[in-house]
Each structure stands twice: as structure tokens, then as C-alpha cells.
Amino acid sequence: DMLCKMMNGEVLREYPARLRHKDGSVVHVMINSSIYRDEQGRVVHTRCFTRNVTAAKLAEAEEKEHTARMHAERLAQLNARLQREAEINQALLHQVMPEKV
């Protein structure tokens, strides 16, 4: 995909990619690259800058996980509160209208 874009004349700006090291680990990178051609359209050379964004990706994933945990905890708190309120309402209803409960 990246090479096709470049061969079609596109300049890559902040193109996300993953690179695999020899040890098997994956590095997240952003690529900025372009191709320079001569008058006949032949590729003369390319220019490519690759920036490692693995730490930022990991931090982003941790933040999403933390946010999801916080939402789940808040939802559990709200559910517990609703349950308590339903029990209180049931008890009050039983006191006011014992024959209906």
C-alpha cells in the first residue's frame, strides 16, 4: 500500500506503520517519505524519515484501558445505587400499599 502510493506520486506524511524487529518485537512508527524522479519519470532516489511512536501508542492504549475501567466502575456504582433505590421504593410501597405488593 505504501509503495503503491509513493509510485503513484503521493508524498507520505505521518503514515502509520508497524515494523517487526529480528527479535520479533513490533515497533510502531510514523513515516514521511517521497520519491524524486528525473525528467523521464524514472525514480532517482527516495527520501524517508521514520519516527518511532511505540511509547505514545502504548500510553494511548493504557489511557483507553484506564478510561474503560473508570467507566465500568462508575457504571457498577450507578447500578448498585439504582438497586438500593429500587429496594427502598419497594419497602416504601409495601408500607403505603401492603395489599398491592
The first five atom37 places (N, CA, C, CB, O) and aatype in JSON, in Angstrom:
{
  "aatype": [3, 12, 10, 4, 11, 12, 12, 2, 7, 6, 19, 10, 1, 6, 18, 14, 0, 1, 10, 1, 8, 11, 3, 7, 15, 19, 19, 8, 19, 12, 9, 2, 15, 15, 9, 18, 1, 3, 6, 5, 7, 1, 19, 19, 8, 16, 1, 4, 13, 16, 1, 2, 19, 16, 0, 0, 11, 10, 0, 6, 0, 6, 6, 11, 6, 8, 16, 0, 1, 12, 8, 0, 6, 1, 10, 0, 5, 10, 2, 0, 1, 10, 5, 1, 6, 0, 6, 9, 2, 5, 0, 10, 10, 8, 5, 19, 12, 14, 6, 11, 19],
  "atom_mask": [
    [1, 1, 1, 1, 1],
    [1, 1, 1, 1, 1],
    [1, 1, 1, 1, 1],
    [1, 1, 1, 1, 1],
    [1, 1, 1, 1, 1],
    [1, 1, 1, 1, 1],
    [1, 1, 1, 1, 1],
    [1, 1, 1, 1, 1],
    [1, 1, 1, 0, 1],
    [1, 1, 1, 1, 1],
    [1, 1, 1, 1, 1],
    [1, 1, 1, 1, 1],
    [1, 1, 1, 1, 1],
    [1, 1, 1, 1, 1],
    [1, 1, 1, 1, 1],
    [1, 1, 1, 1, 1],
    [1, 1, 1, 1, 1],
    [1, 1, 1, 1, 1],
    [1, 1, 1, 1, 1],
    [1, 1, 1, 1, 1],
    [1, 1, 1, 1, 1],
    [1, 1, 1, 1, 1],
    [1, 1, 1, 1, 1],
    [1, 1, 1, 0, 1],
    [1, 1, 1, 1, 1],
    [1, 1, 1, 1, 1],
    [1, 1, 1, 1, 1],
    [1, 1, 1, 1, 1],
    [1, 1, 1, 1, 1],
    [1, 1, 1, 1, 1],
    [1, 1, 1, 1, 1],
    [1, 1, 1, 1, 1],
    [1, 1, 1, 1, 1],
    [1, 1, 1, 1, 1],
    [1, 1, 1, 1, 1],
    [1, 1, 1, 1, 1],
    [1, 1, 1, 1, 1],
    [1, 1, 1, 1, 1],
    [1, 1, 1, 1, 1],
    [1, 1, 1, 1, 1],
    [1, 1, 1, 0, 1],
    [1, 1, 1, 1, 1],
    [1, 1, 1, 1, 1],
    [1, 1, 1, 1, 1],
    [1, 1, 1, 1, 1],
    [1, 1, 1, 1, 1],
    [1, 1, 1, 1, 1],
    [1, 1, 1, 1, 1],
    [1, 1, 1, 1, 1],
    [1, 1, 1, 1, 1],
    [1, 1, 1, 1, 1],
    [1, 1, 1, 1, 1],
    [1, 1, 1, 1, 1],
    [1, 1, 1, 1, 1],
    [1, 1, 1, 1, 1],
    [1, 1, 1, 1, 1],
    [1, 1, 1, 1, 1],
    [1, 1, 1, 1, 1],
    [1, 1, 1, 1, 1],
    [1, 1, 1, 1, 1],
    [1, 1, 1, 1, 1],
    [1, 1, 1, 1, 1],
    [1, 1, 1, 1, 1],
    [1, 1, 1, 1, 1],
    [1, 1, 1, 1, 1],
    [1, 1, 1, 1, 1],
    [1, 1, 1, 1, 1],
    [1, 1, 1, 1, 1],
    [1, 1, 1, 1, 1],
    [1, 1, 1, 1, 1],
    [1, 1, 1, 1, 1],
    [1, 1, 1, 1, 1],
    [1, 1, 1, 1, 1],
    [1, 1, 1, 1, 1],
    [1, 1, 1, 1, 1],
    [1, 1, 1, 1, 1],
    [1, 1, 1, 1, 1],
    [1, 1, 1, 1, 1],
    [1, 1, 1, 1, 1],
    [1, 1, 1, 1, 1],
    [1, 1, 1, 1, 1],
    [1, 1, 1, 1, 1],
    [1, 1, 1, 1, 1],
    [1, 1, 1, 1, 1],
    [1, 1, 1, 1, 1],
    [1, 1, 1, 1, 1],
    [1, 1, 1, 1, 1],
    [1, 1, 1, 1, 1],
    [1, 1, 1, 1, 1],
    [1, 1, 1, 1, 1],
    [1, 1, 1, 1, 1],
    [1, 1, 1, 1, 1],
    [1, 1, 1, 1, 1],
    [1, 1, 1, 1, 1],
    [1, 1, 1, 1, 1],
    [1, 1, 1, 1, 1],
    [1, 1, 1, 1, 1],
    [1, 1, 1, 1, 1],
    [1, 1, 1, 1, 1],
    [1, 1, 1, 1, 1],
    [1, 1, 1, 1, 1]
  ],
  "atom_positions": [
    [[0.83, -1.2, 0.0], [0.0, 0.0, 0.0], [0.87, 1.25, 0.0], [-0.94, 0.0, 1.21], [0.65, 2.17, -0.79]],
    [[1.85, 1.29, 0.88], [2.73, 2.45, 0.99], [3.52, 2.65, -0.3], [3.68, 2.29, 2.19], [3.61, 3.77, -0.8]],
    [[4.1, 1.57, -0.82], [4.88, 1.69, -2.06], [4.01, 2.07, -3.24], [5.6, 0.38, -2.36], [4.43, 2.86, -4.09]],
    [[2.8, 1.53, -3.3], [1.88, 1.89, -4.39], [1.57, 3.38, -4.36], [0.57, 1.08, -4.3], [1.58, 4.04, -5.4]],
    [[1.31, 3.9, -3.18], [1.03, 5.33, -3.04], [2.21, 6.17, -3.52], [0.7, 5.68, -1.59], [2.04, 7.15, -4.24]],
    [[3.4, 5.77, -3.1], [4.58, 6.53, -3.49], [4.83, 6.44, -4.99], [5.82, 6.03, -2.73], [5.16, 7.45, -5.62]],
    [[4.66, 5.25, -5.58], [4.87, 5.1, -7.02], [3.84, 5.88, -7.82], [4.82, 3.62, -7.41], [4.09, 6.24, -8.97]],
    [[2.68, 6.15, -7.22], [1.66, 6.96, -7.87], [1.86, 8.45, -7.62], [0.29, 6.55, -7.38], [1.0, 9.27, -7.96]],
    [[2.99, 8.8, -7.03], [3.32, 10.21, -6.87], [2.89, 10.83, -5.55], [0.0, 0.0, 0.0], [3.09, 12.03, -5.33]],
    [[2.29, 10.04, -4.68], [1.87, 10.59, -3.39], [3.07, 10.76, -2.46], [0.8, 9.68, -2.74], [4.0, 9.95, -2.45]],
    [[3.01, 11.81, -1.69], [4.01, 12.03, -0.64], [3.38, 11.52, 0.65], [4.43, 13.57, -0.52], [2.25, 11.88, 0.99]],
    [[4.1, 10.69, 1.36], [3.58, 10.16, 2.62], [3.9, 11.13, 3.74], [4.17, 8.77, 2.92], [5.04, 11.55, 3.92]],
    [[2.87, 11.47, 4.49], [3.03, 12.34, 5.65], [2.36, 11.67, 6.84], [2.42, 13.77, 5.39], [1.16, 11.39, 6.82]],
    [[3.15, 11.42, 7.87], [2.65, 10.79, 9.09], [1.88, 9.51, 8.77], [1.75, 11.76, 9.86], [0.78, 9.29, 9.28]],
    [[2.46, 8.69, 7.93], [1.86, 7.42, 7.54], [2.15, 6.38, 8.63], [2.42, 6.94, 6.15], [3.31, 6.07, 8.89]],
    [[1.1, 5.85, 9.27], [1.34, 4.89, 10.36], [1.74, 3.52, 9.81], [0.09, 4.75, 11.23], [1.2, 3.05, 8.81]],
    [[2.69, 2.9, 10.48], [3.13, 1.57, 10.07], [3.68, 0.85, 11.29], [4.2, 1.64, 8.93], [3.99, 1.45, 12.32]],
    [[3.8, -0.46, 11.15], [4.42, -1.29, 12.18], [5.59, -2.02, 11.55], [3.4, -2.29, 12.81], [5.48, -2.58, 10.45]],
    [[6.7, -2.01, 12.25], [7.88, -2.7, 11.78], [8.2, -3.82, 12.77], [9.09, -1.73, 11.63], [8.07, -3.64, 13.98]],
    [[8.63, -4.96, 12.25], [8.99, -6.08, 13.11], [10.51, -6.21, 13.15], [8.34, -7.4, 12.61], [11.17, -6.31, 12.12]],
    [[11.05, -6.21, 14.36], [12.49, -6.4, 14.56], [12.85, -7.87, 14.37], [12.91, -5.91, 15.96], [11.98, -8.74, 14.36]],
    [[14.15, -8.13, 14.23], [14.63, -9.51, 14.12], [14.24, -10.34, 15.33], [16.13, -9.53, 13.94], [14.03, -11.55, 15.22]],
    [[14.15, -9.68, 16.51], [13.81, -10.41, 17.73], [12.31, -10.68, 17.84], [14.28, -9.64, 18.95], [11.85, -11.3, 18.8]],
    [[11.55, -10.22, 16.85], [10.11, -10.47, 16.82], [9.26, -9.35, 17.41], [0.0, 0.0, 0.0], [8.04, -9.36, 17.25]],
    [[9.88, -8.4, 18.09], [9.11, -7.31, 18.68], [8.61, -6.37, 17.57], [9.97, -6.53, 19.71], [9.21, -6.26, 16.5]],
    [[7.5, -5.69, 17.86], [6.89, -4.78, 16.9], [7.1, -3.35, 17.37], [5.37, -5.09, 16.73], [6.92, -3.03, 18.55]],
    [[7.47, -2.49, 16.44], [7.67, -1.07, 16.7], [6.66, -0.29, 15.86], [9.14, -0.62, 16.39], [6.55, -0.51, 14.65]],
    [[5.94, 0.61, 16.51], [5.01, 1.48, 15.79], [5.77, 2.72, 15.33], [3.78, 1.87, 16.69], [6.5, 3.34, 16.11]],
    [[5.6, 3.07, 14.07], [6.32, 4.22, 13.51], [5.37, 5.09, 12.69], [7.5, 3.74, 12.63], [4.28, 4.68, 12.29]],
    [[5.82, 6.31, 12.46], [5.17, 7.23, 11.52], [6.21, 7.51, 10.45], [4.67, 8.58, 12.24], [7.37, 7.8, 10.74]],
    [[5.78, 7.42, 9.2], [6.71, 7.56, 8.08], [6.35, 8.8, 7.27], [6.69, 6.3, 7.19], [5.19, 9.05, 6.95]],
    [[7.38, 9.56, 6.95], [7.28, 10.66, 5.99], [8.24, 10.3, 4.87], [7.63, 12.07, 6.65], [9.43, 10.1, 5.11]],
    [[7.73, 10.22, 3.63], [8.58, 9.77, 2.54], [8.11, 10.35, 1.21], [8.61, 8.25, 2.47], [6.94, 10.66, 1.03]],
    [[9.05, 10.47, 0.3], [8.72, 10.94, -1.05], [9.73, 10.35, -2.04], [8.73, 12.51, -1.13], [10.82, 9.92, -1.66]],
    [[9.33, 10.34, -3.3], [10.17, 9.83, -4.39], [10.53, 10.99, -5.3], [9.44, 8.68, -5.19], [9.68, 11.82, -5.63]],
    [[11.78, 11.05, -5.7], [12.21, 12.06, -6.67], [12.49, 11.36, -7.99], [13.48, 12.82, -6.17], [13.17, 10.34, -8.04]],
    [[11.94, 11.93, -9.07], [12.07, 11.34, -10.4], [12.83, 12.29, -11.33], [10.68, 11.0, -11.0], [12.88, 13.5, -11.09]],
    [[13.42, 11.72, -12.39], [14.08, 12.56, -13.4], [13.05, 13.01, -14.43], [15.25, 11.79, -14.08], [11.86, 12.75, -14.28]],
    [[13.51, 13.67, -15.47], [12.62, 14.21, -16.5], [11.82, 13.12, -17.22], [13.41, 15.01, -17.51], [10.73, 13.39, -17.72]],
    [[12.35, 11.92, -17.28], [11.66, 10.81, -17.95], [10.73, 10.06, -16.99], [12.69, 9.83, -18.54], [10.08, 9.09, -17.39]],
    [[10.65, 10.49, -15.76], [9.77, 9.85, -14.79], [10.38, 8.68, -14.05], [0.0, 0.0, 0.0], [9.7, 8.0, -13.28]],
    [[11.67, 8.43, -14.28], [12.34, 7.34, -13.58], [12.68, 7.76, -12.15], [13.62, 6.9, -14.33], [12.99, 8.92, -11.88]],
    [[12.62, 6.8, -11.26], [12.94, 7.07, -9.86], [14.44, 7.34, -9.74], [12.51, 5.88, -8.95], [15.26, 6.51, -10.13]],
    [[14.78, 8.49, -9.2], [16.17, 8.86, -8.99], [16.58, 8.48, -7.57], [16.39, 10.38, -9.23], [17.61, 7.83, -7.36]],
    [[15.77, 8.87, -6.6], [16.02, 8.48, -5.22], [14.77, 8.73, -4.38], [17.22, 9.26, -4.65], [13.81, 9.37, -4.81]],
    [[14.82, 8.2, -3.2], [13.71, 8.42, -2.27], [14.27, 9.07, -1.01], [12.98, 7.08, -1.92], [15.47, 9.01, -0.72]],
    [[13.37, 9.68, -0.29], [13.72, 10.28, 0.99], [12.7, 9.76, 1.99], [13.73, 11.87, 0.93], [11.49, 9.82, 1.76]],
    [[13.2, 9.25, 3.1], [12.28, 8.64, 4.07], [12.75, 8.96, 5.49], [12.19, 7.11, 3.86], [13.92, 8.79, 5.83]],
    [[11.82, 9.43, 6.29], [12.06, 9.68, 7.71], [11.07, 8.83, 8.49], [11.91, 11.21, 8.06], [9.86, 8.88, 8.26]],
    [[11.59, 8.06, 9.41], [10.76, 7.18, 10.22], [10.91, 7.56, 11.68], [11.14, 5.69, 9.99], [12.02, 7.66, 12.2]],
    [[9.78, 7.78, 12.33], [9.78, 8.19, 13.74], [9.11, 7.11, 14.59], [9.06, 9.57, 13.93], [7.98, 6.71, 14.31]],
    [[9.8, 6.66, 15.6], [9.27, 5.64, 16.5], [8.23, 6.27, 17.42], [10.42, 4.98, 17.32], [8.53, 7.19, 18.17]],
    [[6.99, 5.75, 17.35], [5.91, 6.25, 18.19], [5.35, 5.15, 19.1], [4.78, 6.83, 17.32], [4.22, 5.24, 19.58]],
    [[6.16, 4.12, 19.34], [5.71, 2.99, 20.16], [5.31, 3.44, 21.55], [6.81, 1.94, 20.25], [4.26, 3.03, 22.05]],
    [[6.11, 4.26, 22.18], [5.79, 4.72, 23.55], [4.47, 5.47, 23.57], [6.91, 5.61, 24.09], [3.66, 5.28, 24.48]],
    [[4.24, 6.32, 22.58], [2.98, 7.06, 22.51], [1.81, 6.12, 22.3], [3.04, 8.1, 21.39], [0.75, 6.3, 22.9]],
    [[1.98, 5.1, 21.44], [0.92, 4.12, 21.19], [0.6, 3.35, 22.47], [1.34, 3.13, 20.07], [-0.57, 3.13, 22.79]],
    [[1.64, 2.93, 23.2], [1.42, 2.21, 24.45], [0.71, 3.09, 25.48], [2.75, 1.71, 25.01], [-0.19, 2.63, 26.17]],
    [[1.12, 4.35, 25.57], [0.47, 5.28, 26.5], [-0.99, 5.49, 26.12], [1.22, 6.63, 26.53], [-1.85, 5.56, 27.0]],
    [[-1.26, 5.6, 24.84], [-2.64, 5.76, 24.36], [-3.48, 4.54, 24.72], [-2.65, 5.99, 22.83], [-4.62, 4.68, 25.15]],
    [[-2.93, 3.36, 24.54], [-3.65, 2.13, 24.87], [-3.91, 2.05, 26.37], [-2.85, 0.9, 24.39], [-4.99, 1.65, 26.8]],
    [[-2.92, 2.43, 27.17], [-3.09, 2.42, 28.63], [-4.16, 3.42, 29.05], [-1.77, 2.74, 29.33], [-4.97, 3.13, 29.94]],
    [[-4.18, 4.58, 28.42], [-5.19, 5.59, 28.74], [-6.59, 5.09, 28.39], [-4.9, 6.91, 27.99], [-7.53, 5.3, 29.15]],
    [[-6.73, 4.45, 27.24], [-8.03, 3.89, 26.85], [-8.48, 2.82, 27.84], [-7.97, 3.3, 25.43], [-9.65, 2.77, 28.22]],
    [[-7.54, 1.97, 28.25], [-7.86, 0.92, 29.21], [-8.27, 1.52, 30.55], [-6.66, -0.03, 29.41], [-9.24, 1.07, 31.17]],
    [[-7.54, 2.54, 30.99], [-7.87, 3.22, 32.25], [-9.26, 3.85, 32.17], [-6.82, 4.29, 32.59], [-10.06, 3.72, 33.1]],
    [[-9.55, 4.53, 31.07], [-10.85, 5.16, 30.89], [-11.97, 4.12, 30.89], [-10.89, 5.97, 29.58], [-13.01, 4.34, 31.5]],
    [[-11.76, 3.0, 30.21], [-12.76, 1.94, 30.18], [-13.0, 1.39, 31.59], [-12.32, 0.81, 29.23], [-14.14, 1.13, 31.98]],
    [[-11.9, 1.2, 32.35], [-12.03, 0.72, 33.73], [-12.82, 1.71, 34.58], [-10.64, 0.47, 34.34], [-13.68, 1.31, 35.37]],
    [[-12.51, 2.99, 34.42], [-13.22, 4.02, 35.19], [-14.7, 4.05, 34.85], [-12.59, 5.4, 34.93], [-15.54, 4.18, 35.74]],
    [[-15.03, 3.92, 33.57], [-16.44, 3.9, 33.16], [-17.14, 2.67, 33.72], [-16.56, 3.92, 31.62], [-18.28, 2.75, 34.16]],
    [[-16.46, 1.52, 33.69], [-17.05, 0.29, 34.22], [-17.3, 0.42, 35.73], [-16.13, -0.92, 33.94], [-18.34, 0.0, 36.22]],
    [[-16.34, 0.99, 36.45], [-16.51, 1.19, 37.89], [-17.67, 2.14, 38.18], [-15.22, 1.74, 38.51], [-18.47, 1.89, 39.07]],
    [[-17.75, 3.21, 37.41], [-18.84, 4.18, 37.61], [-20.19, 3.54, 37.29], [-18.62, 5.44, 36.72], [-21.17, 3.78, 38.0]],
    [[-20.24, 2.74, 36.25], [-21.47, 2.04, 35.9], [-21.88, 1.08, 37.0], [-21.3, 1.29, 34.56], [-23.06, 0.98, 37.34]],
    [[-20.92, 0.37, 37.57], [-21.21, -0.55, 38.67], [-21.75, 0.21, 39.88], [-19.94, -1.35, 39.06], [-22.68, -0.25, 40.55]],
    [[-21.17, 1.38, 40.17], [-21.65, 2.21, 41.28], [-23.08, 2.67, 41.03], [-20.73, 3.43, 41.47], [-23.92, 2.61, 41.93]],
    [[-23.35, 3.11, 39.81], [-24.71, 3.57, 39.49], [-25.71, 2.43, 39.56], [-24.73, 4.21, 38.1], [-26.83, 2.61, 40.04]],
    [[-25.32, 1.25, 39.08], [-26.21, 0.1, 39.16], [-26.51, -0.27, 40.6], [-25.6, -1.1, 38.43], [-27.65, -0.59, 40.94]],
    [[-25.49, -0.23, 41.46], [-25.69, -0.53, 42.88], [-26.62, 0.49, 43.51], [-24.34, -0.56, 43.62], [-27.48, 0.14, 44.32]],
    [[-26.45, 1.73, 43.16], [-27.32, 2.79, 43.69], [-28.76, 2.59, 43.23], [-26.82, 4.18, 43.26], [-29.69, 2.71, 44.03]],
    [[-28.94, 2.28, 41.95], [-30.29, 2.03, 41.45], [-30.92, 0.83, 42.14], [-30.26, 1.79, 39.94], [-32.12, 0.85, 42.44]],
    [[-30.14, -0.2, 42.4], [-30.65, -1.38, 43.1], [-31.11, -1.02, 44.51], [-29.57, -2.49, 43.17], [-32.18, -1.43, 44.95]],
    [[-30.28, -0.23, 45.22], [-30.66, 0.2, 46.57], [-31.93, 1.04, 46.54], [-29.53, 0.99, 47.23], [-32.81, 0.86, 47.38]],
    [[-32.01, 1.95, 45.56], [-33.2, 2.8, 45.46], [-34.44, 1.98, 45.13], [-32.99, 3.88, 44.39], [-35.52, 2.26, 45.64]],
    [[-34.28, 0.97, 44.29], [-35.42, 0.1, 43.96], [-35.88, -0.66, 45.21], [-35.04, -0.9, 42.84], [-37.08, -0.82, 45.43]],
    [[-34.93, -1.13, 46.02], [-35.28, -1.83, 47.26], [-36.0, -0.9, 48.23], [-34.03, -2.42, 47.91], [-36.97, -1.3, 48.87]],
    [[-35.51, 0.34, 48.34], [-36.15, 1.31, 49.21], [-37.56, 1.61, 48.71], [-35.32, 2.62, 49.29], [-38.5, 1.66, 49.5]],
    [[-37.7, 1.82, 47.41], [-39.02, 2.1, 46.84], [-39.98, 0.94, 47.09], [-38.91, 2.38, 45.33], [-41.15, 1.15, 47.39]],
    [[-39.48, -0.28, 46.96], [-40.31, -1.46, 47.19], [-40.76, -1.5, 48.65], [-39.54, -2.76, 46.83], [-41.92, -1.8, 48.93]],
    [[-39.85, -1.2, 49.58], [-40.19, -1.2, 51.0], [-41.21, -0.12, 51.32], [-38.93, -1.01, 51.85], [-42.15, -0.36, 52.07]],
    [[-41.03, 1.07, 50.75], [-41.98, 2.17, 50.97], [-43.35, 1.82, 50.39], [-41.47, 3.47, 50.34], [-44.37, 2.08, 51.02]],
    [[-43.36, 1.25, 49.22], [-44.61, 0.86, 48.59], [-45.33, -0.17, 49.45], [-44.35, 0.32, 47.17], [-46.55, -0.14, 49.57]],
    [[-44.57, -1.09, 50.03], [-45.16, -2.12, 50.89], [-45.77, -1.49, 52.15], [-44.09, -3.16, 51.29], [-46.8, -1.95, 52.64]],
    [[-45.13, -0.42, 52.67], [-45.67, 0.26, 53.85], [-46.92, 1.04, 53.51], [-44.62, 1.2, 54.45], [-47.87, 1.07, 54.29]],
    [[-46.95, 1.68, 52.34], [-48.08, 2.53, 51.95], [-49.24, 1.68, 51.44], [-47.64, 3.55, 50.88], [-50.39, 1.94, 51.78]],
    [[-48.94, 0.69, 50.63], [-49.98, -0.12, 50.0], [-49.63, -1.6, 50.17], [-50.13, 0.24, 48.49], [-49.25, -2.25, 49.2]],
    [[-49.77, -2.15, 51.38], [-49.33, -3.54, 51.59], [-50.09, -4.55, 50.75], [-49.49, -3.89, 53.04], [-49.54, -5.6, 50.41]],
    [[-51.33, -4.27, 50.4], [-52.1, -5.22, 49.61], [-51.68, -5.29, 48.16], [-53.54, -4.89, 49.69], [-52.01, -6.26, 47.48]],
    [[-50.97, -4.29, 47.64], [-50.55, -4.26, 46.25], [-49.22, -4.97, 46.02], [-50.46, -2.82, 45.78], [-48.87, -5.3, 44.89]],
    [[-48.47, -5.2, 47.08], [-47.13, -5.74, 46.93], [-47.12, -7.25, 47.05], [-46.2, -5.15, 47.95], [-46.06, -7.87, 46.95]]
  ]
}
